[in-house]
C-alpha cells in the first residue's frame, strides 16, 4: 500500500463507537430526524443516536458523489477526477446546512457557535486525545490552518474527550503545537447531531453554512490535492 493510498482510505479510530457487521451500509436518517445521544439506559460511549457505523463510507441520506463512483458504477480512472475525488473527500450535493451548536472553547473560557463562522470556509474536525489517527493528521491540519487563515479559513477542533479536559488537552496541544481553536463536546451532543460514528470525522462547511463535504478517517490536509479543493471553495 502506498502512502497516498493509505491517506485516501483514511485510517480511523472507533474505540467505543458502534461497529457494523460486514460491508453493507444502511441509510441514516437526516439531521432533522436524528435523536441526540443520551439517556442513562444507554451504556455506549456514543449513544443510540449514532446507530450506524461509518468505517469507510457515507452515513448521510444526502445526495453525494463518492470518490470513484458515479451513478452506482465505477468510473473509468482515465477520466479526470474532480477536486473532491482527488482529495478523498465525499462531496455533499443537496445544499443542506449543518446542525447548529454552541460549545465551550479551550483553553480560554468562553463559547463559540457555528453561526459565528458563517462568513468563513470552515473545517470542523471531531477528534480525541486517545485517537491515534487523529494525532496522525493533526500536524497537517495545523499547517493548513496557518497557510490559509489569512484568507478566511477557520479550523475548529471539536474534542470529544470525557473526564478532565484540561488535564488531557493542555499537554496534548502543547506537544502537538496546535494553535487552531479547540471546542469541547464531552457529552457528544454535537457529535451526535452531526452523525459522527468514528474518529477523526471532518466536515468542510462553505461560507454561508452549507456543508460541502465530509472525510471519514485521517487525511493529509496539507496535500496539494486538499489545497486545490480549498481553492475552489474559498471566497
N, CA, C and O of each residue as an XYZ file, in Angstrom:
940
protein
N       0.848     -1.195      0.000
C       0.000      0.000      0.000
C       0.878      1.237      0.000
O       1.772      1.360      0.838
N       0.640      2.148     -0.919
C       1.418      3.371     -0.957
C       0.936      4.332      0.100
O      -0.155      4.180      0.649
N       1.774      5.342      0.384
C       1.383      6.336      1.386
C       0.133      7.067      0.957
O      -0.741      7.343      1.779
N       0.037      7.391     -0.355
C      -1.141      8.112     -0.838
C      -2.398      7.291     -0.659
O      -3.438      7.812     -0.257
N      -2.299      5.996     -0.958
C      -3.464      5.134     -0.796
C      -3.880      5.056      0.655
O      -5.072      5.073      0.965
N      -2.893      4.969      1.561
C      -3.200      4.894      2.978
C      -3.966      6.118      3.441
O      -4.954      5.994      4.164
N      -3.517      7.308      3.030
C      -4.212      8.531      3.423
C      -5.613      8.552      2.845
O      -6.566      8.906      3.540
N      -5.751      8.173      1.569
C      -7.055      8.278      0.923
C      -8.070      7.366      1.578
O      -9.240      7.730      1.695
N      -7.651      6.199      2.005
C      -8.577      5.294      2.674
C      -8.969      5.800      4.051
O     -10.023      5.444      4.579
N      -8.111      6.633      4.629
C      -8.480      7.282      5.872
C      -8.497      6.378      7.078
O      -9.567      5.918      7.477
N      -7.316      6.095      7.694
C      -7.337      5.322      8.934
C      -8.218      6.015      9.952
O      -8.172      7.237     10.095
N      -9.019      5.236     10.660
C      -9.949      5.830     11.621
C      -9.855      5.109     12.948
O      -9.330      3.999     13.035
N     -10.367      5.751     13.974
C     -10.358      5.224     15.326
C     -11.794      5.099     15.781
O     -12.536      6.081     15.775
N     -12.201      3.894     16.180
C     -13.609      3.686     16.516
C     -13.777      3.106     17.907
O     -14.750      2.398     18.168
N     -12.845      3.395     18.806
C     -12.965      2.891     20.170
C     -14.270      3.382     20.786
O     -14.543      4.582     20.822
N     -15.073      2.430     21.272
C     -16.348      2.720     21.902
C     -17.401      3.238     20.935
O     -18.491      3.624     21.357
N     -17.088      3.252     19.643
C     -18.104      3.577     18.666
C     -18.704      2.270     18.165
O     -17.987      1.276     18.049
N     -20.017      2.245     17.861
C     -20.628      1.015     17.366
C     -20.042      0.627     16.027
O     -19.756      1.486     15.194
N     -19.862     -0.660     15.820
C     -19.298     -1.166     14.576
C     -20.379     -1.838     13.741
O     -21.388     -2.312     14.263
N     -20.149     -1.867     12.446
C     -21.083     -2.548     11.560
C     -20.588     -3.950     11.293
O     -19.403     -4.233     11.467
N     -21.471     -4.823     10.877
C     -21.084     -6.179     10.501
C     -21.020     -6.259      8.996
O     -21.949     -5.840      8.306
N     -19.920     -6.799      8.480
C     -19.779     -6.919      7.045
C     -19.511     -5.570      6.406
O     -19.013     -4.648      7.052
N     -19.854     -5.464      5.108
C     -19.570     -4.242      4.376
C     -20.817     -3.481      4.002
O     -20.721     -2.393      3.433
N     -21.992     -4.018      4.305
C     -23.220     -3.337      3.917
C     -23.400     -2.074      4.732
O     -23.031     -2.019      5.905
N     -23.976     -1.051      4.094
C     -24.246      0.195      4.785
C     -25.731      0.493      4.692
O     -26.305      0.474      3.604
N     -26.358      0.769      5.839
C     -27.768      1.112      5.853
C     -27.933      2.619      5.797
O     -27.053      3.349      6.254
N     -29.051      3.109      5.242
C     -29.267      4.552      5.210
C     -29.463      5.100      6.603
O     -29.950      4.406      7.496
N     -29.086      6.338      6.781
C     -29.214      7.013      8.059
C     -30.209      8.144      7.915
O     -30.278      8.792      6.871
N     -30.983      8.383      8.968
C     -31.937      9.474      8.931
C     -31.225     10.808      8.798
O     -30.046     10.938      9.129
N     -31.957     11.795      8.309
C     -31.375     13.117      8.145
C     -31.136     13.756      9.499
O     -31.591     13.253     10.527
N     -30.406     14.884      9.491
C     -30.156     15.596     10.736
C     -31.458     15.941     11.440
O     -31.571     15.811     12.659
N     -32.440     16.380     10.663
C     -33.683     16.863     11.265
C     -34.393     15.787     12.062
O     -35.061     16.093     13.050
N     -34.262     14.521     11.650
C     -34.957     13.438     12.342
C     -34.067     12.683     13.300
O     -34.491     11.700     13.908
N     -32.821     13.142     13.440
C     -31.855     12.431     14.280
C     -32.086     12.752     15.739
O     -32.262     13.911     16.112
N     -32.083     11.706     16.570
C     -32.168     11.917     18.011
C     -30.784     12.101     18.580
O     -29.829     11.485     18.105
N     -30.660     12.938     19.589
C     -29.366     13.183     20.218
C     -29.004     12.027     21.122
O     -29.885     11.442     21.752
N     -27.697     11.674     21.203
C     -27.303     10.612     22.106
C     -27.566     11.032     23.536
O     -27.346     12.189     23.895
N     -28.033     10.106     24.354
C     -28.294     10.450     25.743
C     -29.103      9.377     26.411
O     -29.449      8.374     25.786
N     -29.410      9.573     27.677
C     -30.242      8.621     28.405
C     -29.404      7.683     29.227
O     -28.415      7.140     28.735
N     -29.781      7.481     30.477
C     -28.986      6.654     31.376
C     -29.012      5.194     30.991
O     -28.116      4.445     31.381
N     -30.009      4.764     30.238
C     -30.084      3.357     29.874
C     -29.130      3.013     28.758
O     -28.914      1.835     28.476
N     -28.565      3.994     28.127
C     -27.672      3.724     27.015
C     -26.250      3.698     27.526
O     -25.700      4.741     27.878
N     -25.643      2.521     27.574
C     -24.320      2.399     28.151
C     -23.211      2.743     27.194
O     -22.073      2.936     27.623
N     -23.500      2.826     25.913
C     -22.459      3.108     24.943
C     -21.926      4.505     25.125
O     -22.666      5.427     25.467
N     -20.618      4.661     24.891
C     -19.998      5.979     24.983
C     -20.602      6.919     23.957
O     -20.829      8.093     24.250
N     -20.860      6.428     22.778
C     -21.578      7.203     21.782
C     -22.927      6.556     21.640
O     -23.014      5.444     21.118
N     -23.997      7.210     22.088
C     -25.248      6.541     22.372
C     -26.093      6.312     21.143
O     -25.639      6.491     20.013
N     -27.374      5.898     21.386
C     -28.195      5.321     20.331
C     -28.364      6.222     19.122
O     -28.612      5.719     18.026
N     -28.239      7.532     19.275
C     -28.377      8.407     18.122
C     -27.348      8.151     17.049
O     -27.506      8.619     15.922
N     -26.273      7.403     17.375
C     -25.218      7.085     16.421
C     -25.264      5.608     16.072
O     -24.266      4.908     16.248
N     -26.382      5.119     15.586
C     -26.630      3.695     15.485
C     -25.886      3.002     14.373
O     -25.694      1.789     14.450
N     -25.457      3.696     13.350
C     -24.878      3.018     12.197
C     -23.406      3.365     12.075
O     -23.050      4.539     12.175
N     -22.550      2.399     11.867
C     -21.111      2.653     11.845
C     -20.673      3.220     10.511
O     -21.237      2.918      9.459
N     -19.649      4.051     10.591
C     -19.022      4.597      9.400
C     -17.536      4.282      9.487
O     -16.807      4.942     10.228
N     -17.084      3.293      8.747
C     -15.667      2.970      8.756
C     -15.041      3.293      7.408
O     -13.844      3.572      7.337
N     -15.831      3.259      6.338
C     -15.248      3.557      5.042
C     -16.228      4.231      4.115
O     -15.955      4.323      2.919
N     -17.358      4.708      4.606
C     -18.355      5.249      3.696
C     -19.113      6.410      4.271
O     -18.693      7.016      5.257
N     -20.235      6.722      3.653
C     -21.018      7.886      3.994
C     -22.236      7.480      4.766
O     -22.879      6.486      4.427
N     -22.581      8.236      5.817
C     -23.712      7.894      6.661
C     -24.873      8.844      6.459
O     -25.718      8.984      7.343
N     -24.926      9.470      5.358
C     -25.908     10.523      5.181
C     -26.975     10.096      4.186
O     -26.714      9.292      3.291
N     -28.161     10.629      4.343
C     -29.191     10.441      3.336
C     -29.113     11.536      2.293
O     -29.917     11.568      1.362
N     -28.141     12.443      2.443
C     -27.969     13.497      1.465
C     -27.465     12.920      0.150
O     -26.713     11.946      0.153
N     -27.879     13.520     -0.997
C     -27.245     13.134     -2.261
C     -25.761     13.432     -2.193
O     -25.363     14.515     -1.765
N     -24.943     12.489     -2.609
C     -23.499     12.667     -2.548
C     -22.865     12.150     -3.817
O     -23.485     11.426     -4.597
N     -21.616     12.536     -4.009
C     -20.785     11.917     -5.035
C     -19.587     11.350     -4.325
O     -18.745     12.098     -3.828
N     -19.496     10.027     -4.267
C     -18.388      9.398     -3.569
C     -17.194      9.276     -4.508
O     -17.365      9.053     -5.706
N     -15.984      9.422     -3.969
C     -14.799      9.302     -4.807
C     -14.792      7.998     -5.588
O     -14.898      6.914     -5.014
N     -14.663      8.117     -6.921
C     -14.572      6.937     -7.764
C     -15.892      6.315     -8.128
O     -15.909      5.268     -8.775
N     -17.024      6.924     -7.733
C     -18.323      6.335     -8.010
C     -19.203      7.363     -8.680
O     -19.239      8.518     -8.256
N     -19.916      6.965     -9.723
C     -20.808      7.871    -10.433
C     -22.055      7.109    -10.822
O     -22.007      6.238    -11.691
N     -23.191      7.433    -10.178
C     -24.437      6.781    -10.517
C     -24.437      5.299    -10.235
O     -25.175      4.552    -10.878
N     -23.626      4.847     -9.284
C     -23.611      3.438     -8.918
C     -22.613      2.620     -9.705
O     -22.453      1.430     -9.433
N     -21.931      3.217    -10.678
C     -20.961      2.494    -11.493
C     -19.584      3.106    -11.297
O     -19.441      4.327    -11.229
N     -18.576      2.254    -11.208
C     -17.219      2.761    -11.042
C     -16.808      3.531    -12.289
O     -17.059      3.104    -13.416
N     -16.175      4.665    -12.064
C     -15.717      5.462    -13.180
C     -14.470      4.866    -13.799
O     -13.708      4.156    -13.143
N     -14.275      5.166    -15.073
C     -13.023      4.865    -15.732
C     -11.966      5.781    -15.130
O     -12.112      7.003    -15.162
N     -10.904      5.199    -14.582
C      -9.903      6.013    -13.906
C      -9.150      6.912    -14.877
O      -8.409      7.798    -14.451
N      -9.333      6.689    -16.197
C      -8.716      7.585    -17.161
C      -9.423      8.934    -17.174
O      -8.852      9.936    -17.604
N     -10.672      8.958    -16.700
C     -11.423     10.201    -16.642
C     -10.890     11.046    -15.491
O     -10.666     10.538    -14.392
N     -10.691     12.328    -15.746
C     -10.144     13.208    -14.716
C     -11.078     13.284    -13.522
O     -12.290     13.429    -13.681
N     -10.515     13.186    -12.331
C     -11.297     13.288    -11.110
C     -11.496     14.754    -10.756
O     -10.652     15.598    -11.058
N     -12.626     15.047    -10.110
C     -12.852     16.420     -9.679
C     -12.085     16.671     -8.382
O     -11.529     15.733     -7.810
N     -12.042     17.925     -7.904
C     -11.227     18.231     -6.716
C     -11.605     17.444     -5.474
O     -10.728     17.086     -4.689
N     -12.902     17.161     -5.272
C     -13.311     16.384     -4.109
C     -12.748     14.966     -4.189
O     -12.223     14.438     -3.208
N     -12.863     14.363     -5.362
C     -12.373     12.999     -5.533
C     -10.858     12.921     -5.366
O     -10.341     11.989     -4.750
N     -10.163     13.891     -5.909
C      -8.709     13.893     -5.783
C      -8.272     14.001     -4.328
O      -7.264     13.417     -3.928
N      -9.036     14.751     -3.542
C      -8.689     14.946     -2.132
C      -9.208     13.827     -1.243
O      -8.892     13.796     -0.053
N     -10.002     12.902     -1.792
C     -10.557     11.824     -0.989
C     -11.644     12.292     -0.048
O     -11.811     11.738      1.039
N     -12.391     13.316     -0.460
C     -13.469     13.881      0.348
C     -14.804     13.586     -0.322
O     -14.944     13.757     -1.533
N     -15.786     13.142      0.460
C     -17.122     12.884     -0.057
C     -17.849     14.213     -0.227
O     -17.997     14.970      0.732
N     -18.296     14.495     -1.431
C     -18.982     15.749     -1.707
C     -20.470     15.628     -1.413
O     -21.111     14.661     -1.825
N     -21.018     16.603     -0.704
C     -22.458     16.672     -0.468
C     -23.061     17.608     -1.508
O     -22.545     18.702     -1.738
N     -24.141     17.183     -2.128
C     -24.699     17.941     -3.241
C     -26.100     18.468     -2.984
O     -26.708     19.044     -3.885
N     -26.632     18.286     -1.777
C     -28.019     18.671     -1.516
C     -28.171     20.079     -0.961
O     -29.291     20.573     -0.832
N     -27.071     20.725     -0.634
C     -27.155     22.073     -0.102
C     -27.665     22.149      1.319
O     -28.195     23.183      1.723
N     -27.519     21.070      2.098
C     -28.021     21.070      3.470
C     -27.032     21.748      4.411
O     -25.818     21.646      4.239
N     -27.574     22.438      5.404
C     -26.749     23.100      6.403
C     -26.493     22.161      7.577
O     -27.315     21.300      7.892
N     -25.349     22.341      8.213
C     -25.021     21.526      9.371
C     -25.808     21.945     10.592
O     -26.237     23.095     10.687
N     -26.009     21.028     11.534
C     -26.731     21.348     12.765
C     -26.015     22.436     13.568
O     -24.788     22.442     13.670
N     -26.787     23.340     14.127
C     -26.216     24.414     14.944
C     -25.602     23.843     16.217
O     -26.025     22.796     16.706
N     -24.604     24.539     16.745
C     -24.025     24.142     18.029
C     -23.503     25.378     18.750
O     -23.243     26.416     18.142
N     -23.359     25.237     20.040
C     -22.711     26.251     20.888
C     -21.899     25.481     21.920
O     -22.460     24.829     22.801
N     -20.579     25.558     21.809
C     -19.692     24.737     22.625
C     -18.685     25.595     23.376
O     -18.340     26.697     22.950
N     -18.224     25.065     24.500
C     -17.170     25.723     25.272
C     -15.872     25.739     24.479
O     -15.564     24.803     23.741
N     -15.122     26.815     24.644
C     -13.826     26.935     23.997
C     -12.715     26.545     24.968
O     -12.901     26.556     26.185
N     -11.553     26.200     24.404
C     -10.401     25.803     25.213
C      -9.132     26.306     24.523
O      -9.057     26.227     23.297
N      -8.139     26.815     25.242
C      -8.031     26.892     26.699
C      -8.744     28.098     27.308
O      -9.016     28.110     28.509
N      -9.047     29.107     26.500
C      -9.757     30.261     27.039
C     -11.203     29.879     27.337
O     -11.855     29.194     26.548
N     -11.686     30.329     28.474
C     -13.064     30.045     28.848
C     -13.998     30.920     28.025
O     -13.815     32.134     27.938
N     -14.975     30.305     27.436
C     -15.940     31.022     26.620
C     -16.755     30.043     25.815
O     -16.722     28.839     26.070
N     -17.485     30.550     24.845
C     -18.316     29.705     23.995
C     -18.173     30.151     22.547
O     -17.891     31.315     22.264
N     -18.372     29.212     21.645
C     -18.367     29.508     20.216
C     -19.514     28.749     19.568
O     -19.860     27.645     19.990
N     -20.092     29.344     18.553
C     -21.218     28.722     17.856
C     -20.926     28.632     16.366
O     -20.073     29.350     15.845
N     -21.632     27.753     15.694
C     -21.488     27.615     14.247
C     -21.846     28.917     13.546
O     -21.225     29.285     12.548
N     -22.835     29.602     14.064
C     -23.316     30.840     13.449
C     -22.216     31.893     13.346
O     -22.209     32.695     12.413
N     -21.291     31.891     14.300
C     -20.222     32.892     14.313
C     -19.313     32.793     13.095
O     -18.660     33.769     12.727
N     -19.266     31.628     12.471
C     -18.311     31.399     11.390
C     -18.989     31.297     10.024
O     -18.404     30.774      9.076
N     -20.223     31.796      9.925
C     -20.975     31.630      8.681
C     -20.348     32.382      7.510
O     -20.650     32.090      6.353
N     -19.481     33.345      7.802
C     -18.821     34.071      6.731
C     -17.512     33.456      6.288
O     -16.849     33.983      5.394
N     -17.127     32.339      6.907
C     -15.831     31.715      6.625
C     -15.987     30.321      6.042
O     -16.999     29.651      6.250
N     -14.966     29.899      5.308
C     -14.838     28.486      4.981
C     -14.363     27.788      6.246
O     -13.374     28.195      6.855
N     -15.072     26.738      6.636
C     -14.834     26.100      7.933
C     -14.476     24.630      7.764
O     -15.142     23.901      7.029
N     -13.425     24.202      8.445
C     -13.111     22.780      8.580
C     -13.419     22.402     10.020
O     -12.771     22.881     10.951
N     -14.412     21.540     10.194
C     -14.880     21.124     11.515
C     -14.418     19.694     11.756
O     -14.915     18.755     11.134
N     -13.460     19.541     12.666
C     -12.789     18.262     12.880
C     -13.140     17.696     14.253
O     -12.830     18.308     15.275
N     -13.789     16.524     14.281
C     -14.098     15.828     15.536
C     -12.953     14.867     15.849
O     -12.538     14.083     14.995
N     -12.448     14.936     17.083
C     -11.249     14.171     17.428
C     -11.220     13.900     18.929
O     -12.069     14.379     19.680
N     -10.216     13.115     19.351
C      -9.994     12.849     20.774
C      -8.513     12.575     20.992
O      -7.811     12.160     20.070
N      -8.040     12.808     22.206
C      -6.622     12.606     22.504
C      -6.215     11.146     22.405
O      -5.057     10.844     22.115
N      -7.171     10.216     22.649
C      -6.845      8.792     22.622
C      -6.888      8.196     21.217
O      -6.600      7.012     21.037
N      -7.241      8.996     20.235
C      -7.411      8.523     18.853
C      -6.113      8.698     18.074
O      -5.736      9.819     17.731
N      -5.427      7.585     17.792
C      -4.141      7.649     17.093
C      -4.248      8.257     15.694
O      -3.403      9.079     15.340
N      -5.259      7.890     14.873
C      -5.373      8.534     13.564
C      -5.617     10.040     13.660
O      -5.199     10.797     12.783
N      -6.296     10.473     14.729
C      -6.478     11.915     14.935
C      -5.125     12.595     15.111
O      -4.853     13.635     14.511
N      -4.287     11.990     15.943
C      -2.953     12.530     16.178
C      -2.132     12.530     14.898
O      -1.329     13.434     14.669
N      -2.336     11.512     14.061
C      -1.618     11.414     12.793
C      -1.888     12.613     11.896
O      -0.969     13.135     11.265
N      -3.140     13.054     11.833
C      -3.479     14.120     10.895
C      -3.365     15.527     11.484
O      -3.375     16.504     10.736
N      -3.257     15.648     12.805
C      -3.253     16.963     13.441
C      -2.190     17.913     12.883
O      -2.509     19.072     12.619
N      -0.932     17.471     12.690
C       0.065     18.407     12.154
C      -0.302     18.944     10.777
O       0.021     20.089     10.458
N      -0.972     18.140      9.954
C      -1.344     18.620      8.624
C      -2.504     19.609      8.695
O      -2.579     20.530      7.881
N      -3.402     19.432      9.654
C      -4.460     20.425      9.875
C      -3.863     21.748     10.344
O      -4.274     22.817      9.893
N      -2.896     21.669     11.247
C      -2.247     22.880     11.753
C      -1.543     23.632     10.628
O      -1.638     24.855     10.536
N      -0.838     22.896      9.776
C      -0.132     23.527      8.662
C      -1.108     24.194      7.704
O      -0.867     25.308      7.240
N      -2.207     23.513      7.411
C      -3.219     24.078      6.518
C      -3.833     25.334      7.127
O      -4.028     26.336      6.438
N      -4.135     25.273      8.413
C      -4.703     26.418      9.126
C      -3.778     27.633      9.041
O      -4.238     28.745      8.781
N      -2.494     27.428      9.255
C      -1.559     28.549      9.227
C      -1.414     29.117      7.816
O      -1.208     30.318      7.643
N      -1.522     28.254      6.817
C      -1.348     28.692      5.435
C      -2.548     29.484      4.914
O      -2.389     30.369      4.074
N      -3.743     29.170      5.409
C      -4.954     29.750      4.817
C      -5.774     30.631      5.758
O      -6.796     31.171      5.337
N      -5.369     30.793      6.995
C      -6.213     31.564      7.913
C      -6.329     33.027      7.508
O      -7.356     33.656      7.763
N      -5.287     33.582      6.877
C      -5.364     34.973      6.435
C      -6.353     35.143      5.288
O      -6.779     36.258      4.986
N      -6.714     34.041      4.655
C      -7.698     34.096      3.568
C      -9.093     33.707      4.043
O     -10.009     33.568      3.233
N      -9.256     33.533      5.336
C     -10.587     33.300      5.876
C     -10.899     31.875      6.269
O     -12.023     31.587      6.677
N      -9.921     30.958      6.156
C     -10.176     29.581      6.579
C     -10.187     29.494      8.105
O      -9.305     30.032      8.773
N     -11.188     28.817      8.640
C     -11.261     28.537     10.067
C     -11.192     27.022     10.265
O     -11.950     26.279      9.641
N     -10.296     26.570     11.120
C     -10.238     25.170     11.533
C     -10.705     25.104     12.979
O     -10.146     25.774     13.848
N     -11.728     24.300     13.237
C     -12.221     24.084     14.597
C     -12.024     22.622     14.961
O     -12.543     21.734     14.284
N     -11.280     22.371     16.020
C     -11.102     21.010     16.503
C     -12.065     20.743     17.643
O     -11.948     21.351     18.707
N     -13.017     19.840     17.438
C     -14.024     19.535     18.456
C     -13.587     18.285     19.215
O     -13.690     17.168     18.706
N     -13.101     18.488     20.435
C     -12.646     17.364     21.257
C     -13.837     16.676     21.913
O     -14.688     17.328     22.518
N     -13.889     15.349     21.788
C     -14.944     14.574     22.444
C     -14.397     13.837     23.667
O     -15.013     12.889     24.155
N     -13.243     14.275     24.156
C     -12.672     13.679     25.367
C     -13.599     13.897     26.552
O     -14.174     14.973     26.717
N     -13.735     12.868     27.371
C     -14.523     12.979     28.589
C     -13.590     13.095     29.796
O     -12.372     12.968     29.667
N     -14.173     13.336     30.962
C     -13.354     13.397     32.169
C     -12.849     14.797     32.444
O     -13.633     15.742     32.524
N     -11.531     14.933     32.590
C     -10.915     16.222     32.928
C     -10.246     16.793     31.690
O      -9.070     16.517     31.451
N     -10.957     17.581     30.898
C     -10.415     18.048     29.626
C      -9.110     18.815     29.756
O      -8.204     18.626     28.944
N      -8.993     19.684     30.770
C      -7.787     20.496     30.874
C      -6.552     19.623     31.102
O      -5.509     19.840     30.484
N      -6.675     18.639     31.990
C      -5.548     17.753     32.274
C      -5.153     16.943     31.045
O      -3.980     16.616     30.864
N      -6.127     16.621     30.205
C      -5.851     15.861     28.995
C      -5.347     16.754     27.868
O      -4.381     16.421     27.182
N      -6.000     17.870     27.688
C      -5.785     18.666     26.494
C      -4.559     19.565     26.555
O      -3.872     19.735     25.548
N      -4.276     20.140     27.706
C      -3.150     21.076     27.777
C      -1.836     20.446     27.325
O      -1.161     21.012     26.465
N      -1.446     19.281     27.883
C      -0.184     18.682     27.422
C      -0.251     18.210     25.977
O       0.746     18.253     25.257
N      -1.429     17.757     25.553
C      -1.578     17.278     24.174
C      -1.374     18.425     23.185
O      -0.595     18.304     22.240
N      -2.071     19.530     23.406
C      -1.979     20.665     22.493
C      -0.578     21.257     22.489
O      -0.083     21.686     21.447
N       0.056     21.280     23.651
C       1.421     21.796     23.729
C       2.383     20.902     22.963
O       3.248     21.390     22.236
N       2.231     19.591     23.126
C       3.117     18.654     22.433
C       2.917     18.724     20.922
O       3.885     18.672     20.164
N       1.665     18.840     20.482
C       1.366     18.891     19.051
C       1.564     20.285     18.454
O       1.555     20.451     17.234
N       1.742     21.282     19.321
C       1.921     22.672     18.892
C       0.737     23.142     18.052
O       0.905     23.739     16.989
N      -0.440     22.865     18.546
C      -1.661     23.236     17.833
C      -2.116     24.622     18.259
O      -2.141     24.942     19.447
N      -2.473     25.435     17.284
C      -2.916     26.800     17.569
C      -4.327     27.079     17.076
O      -4.890     28.118     17.419
N      -4.918     26.192     16.285
C      -6.282     26.460     15.826
C      -7.265     26.269     16.980
O      -6.958     25.554     17.934
N      -8.437     26.893     16.910
C      -9.388     26.871     18.032
C      -9.862     25.461     18.378
O     -10.095     24.633     17.497
N      -9.999     25.209     19.672
C     -10.481     23.926     20.177
C     -11.809     24.144     20.898
O     -11.946     25.065     21.704
N     -12.777     23.294     20.600
C     -14.077     23.308     21.261
C     -14.266     21.994     22.003
O     -13.659     20.985     21.645
N     -15.104     22.001     23.035
C     -15.301     20.824     23.881
C     -16.712     20.270     23.729
O     -17.702     20.988     23.871
N     -16.777     18.972     23.436
C     -18.066     18.283     23.290
C     -18.041     16.979     24.090
O     -18.229     15.907     23.513
N     -17.811     17.046     25.418
C     -17.642     15.825     26.215
C     -18.889     14.965     26.299
O     -18.786     13.759     26.525
N     -20.056     15.545     26.124
C     -21.299     14.776     26.173
C     -21.722     14.271     24.797
O     -22.748     13.602     24.674
N     -20.948     14.581     23.768
C     -21.182     14.101     22.409
C     -22.496     14.585     21.795
O     -23.006     13.970     20.859
N     -23.034     15.659     22.304
C     -24.288     16.152     21.741
C     -24.090     16.675     20.319
O     -24.894     16.397     19.429
N     -23.026     17.425     20.118
C     -22.759     17.941     18.777
C     -22.304     16.825     17.844
O     -22.715     16.778     16.684
N     -21.458     15.927     18.346
C     -21.044     14.776     17.534
C     -22.255     13.963     17.103
O     -22.319     13.498     15.965
N     -23.212     13.789     18.002
C     -24.417     13.050     17.665
C     -25.237     13.757     16.615
O     -25.739     13.126     15.685
N     -25.380     15.076     16.754
C     -26.166     15.842     15.791
C     -25.545     15.800     14.401
O     -26.255     15.832     13.395
N     -24.225     15.728     14.348
C     -23.529     15.675     13.062
C     -23.320     14.241     12.570
O     -22.633     14.028     11.571
N     -23.892     13.275     13.245
C     -23.873     11.863     12.840
C     -22.461     11.275     12.817
O     -22.125     10.482     11.937
N     -21.655     11.663     13.774
C     -20.285     11.150     13.849
C     -20.305      9.772     14.493
O     -20.872      9.597     15.571
N     -19.688      8.791     13.836
C     -19.632      7.440     14.384
C     -18.221      6.872     14.409
O     -18.036      5.700     14.739
N     -17.246      7.662     14.075
C     -15.854      7.238     14.119
C     -14.978      8.476     14.107
O     -15.412      9.547     13.681
N     -13.755      8.332     14.570
C     -12.836      9.463     14.643
C     -11.565      9.177     13.857
O     -11.138      8.025     13.784
N     -10.955     10.195     13.272
C     -11.499     11.536     13.144
C     -12.601     11.602     12.094
O     -12.649     10.784     11.175
N     -13.470     12.568     12.241
C     -14.509     12.862     11.251
C     -14.462     14.355     10.990
O     -14.530     15.156     11.923
N     -14.348     14.729      9.731
C     -14.116     16.129      9.390
C     -15.102     16.594      8.334
O     -15.312     15.925      7.322
N     -15.702     17.748      8.582
C     -16.676     18.334      7.668
C     -16.133     19.644      7.125
O     -15.534     20.433      7.856
N     -16.348     19.867      5.837
C     -15.997     21.133      5.208
C     -17.294     21.902      4.998
O     -18.204     21.430      4.316
N     -17.371     23.088      5.589
C     -18.589     23.894      5.547
C     -18.293     25.183      4.785
O     -17.370     25.922      5.127
N     -19.081     25.437      3.759
C     -18.880     26.626      2.936
C     -19.295     27.894      3.688
O     -20.084     27.826      4.630
N     -18.765     29.047      3.275
C     -19.294     30.304      3.801
C     -20.803     30.361      3.559
O     -21.271     30.115      2.448
N     -21.541     30.682      4.589
C     -22.990     30.652      4.495
C     -23.600     29.467      5.206
O     -24.798     29.463      5.490
N     -22.784     28.445      5.502
C     -23.253     27.336      6.319
C     -23.583     26.053      5.597
O     -23.929     25.069      6.251
N     -23.494     26.012      4.275
C     -23.792     24.786      3.537
C     -22.635     23.799      3.656
O     -21.475     24.166      3.470
N     -22.959     22.540      3.968
C     -21.923     21.513      4.102
C     -21.465     21.074      2.715
O     -22.263     20.596      1.908
N     -20.177     21.241      2.451
C     -19.631     20.906      1.139
C     -19.208     19.453      1.040
O     -19.354     18.833     -0.013
N     -18.679     18.896      2.142
C     -18.190     17.533      2.070
C     -17.757     17.018      3.424
O     -17.768     17.742      4.420
N     -17.368     15.734      3.443
C     -17.004     15.075      4.693
C     -15.904     14.056      4.436
O     -15.892     13.383      3.406
N     -14.982     13.952      5.384
C     -13.917     12.959      5.320
C     -13.973     12.098      6.569
O     -13.894     12.612      7.684
N     -14.109     10.792      6.389
C     -14.100      9.843      7.499
C     -12.712      9.233      7.593
O     -12.219      8.647      6.629
N     -12.079      9.370      8.756
C     -10.726      8.877      8.909
C      -9.709      9.978      8.644
O     -10.062     11.078      8.218
N      -8.447      9.667      8.901
C      -7.379     10.657      8.788
C      -7.118     11.028      7.337
O      -7.272     10.209      6.431
N      -6.722     12.270      7.136
C      -6.342     12.782      5.827
C      -5.050     13.586      5.957
O      -4.691     14.052      7.037
N      -4.369     13.732      4.832
C      -3.221     14.630      4.773
C      -3.756     15.984      4.328
O      -3.814     16.278      3.134
N      -4.143     16.800      5.292
C      -4.879     18.025      4.990
C      -4.032     19.074      4.288
O      -4.575     20.004      3.692
N      -2.749     18.948      4.344
C      -1.887     19.921      3.679
C      -1.413     19.438      2.314
O      -0.477     20.005      1.752
N      -2.036     18.412      1.779
C      -1.625     17.879      0.482
C      -1.982     18.851     -0.642
O      -2.823     19.733     -0.468
N      -1.339     18.681     -1.783
C      -1.643     19.518     -2.945
C      -3.094     19.351     -3.374
O      -3.743     20.310     -3.790
N      -3.602     18.111     -3.266
C      -4.990     17.853     -3.653
C      -5.973     18.571     -2.732
O      -6.984     19.104     -3.189
N      -5.669     18.581     -1.426
C      -6.563     19.252     -0.486
C      -6.513     20.761     -0.674
O      -7.540     21.433     -0.586
N      -5.342     21.287     -0.929
C      -5.224     22.722     -1.171
C      -5.975     23.121     -2.440
O      -6.609     24.175     -2.488
N      -5.901     22.279     -3.459
C      -6.631     22.571     -4.692
C      -8.134     22.587     -4.441
O      -8.852     23.410     -5.008
N      -8.609     21.680     -3.591
C     -10.028     21.671     -3.242
C     -10.412     22.957     -2.517
O     -11.439     23.560     -2.828
N      -9.599     23.380     -1.555
C      -9.903     24.606     -0.817
C      -9.949     25.816     -1.739
O     -10.753     26.725     -1.534
N      -9.098     25.832     -2.744
C      -9.087     26.964     -3.669
C     -10.421     27.098     -4.396
O     -10.816     28.204     -4.765
N     -11.110     25.990     -4.603
C     -12.419     26.055     -5.268
C     -13.519     26.517     -4.322
O     -14.604     26.885     -4.773
N     -13.258     26.505     -3.016
C     -14.287     26.819     -2.023
C     -14.079     28.154     -1.327
O     -15.032     28.743     -0.817
N     -12.849     28.635     -1.301
C     -12.580     29.918     -0.648
C     -13.210     31.059     -1.434
O     -13.183     31.047     -2.664
N     -13.778     32.047     -0.744
C     -14.398     33.176     -1.444
C     -13.351     34.052     -2.129
O     -13.699     35.047     -2.765
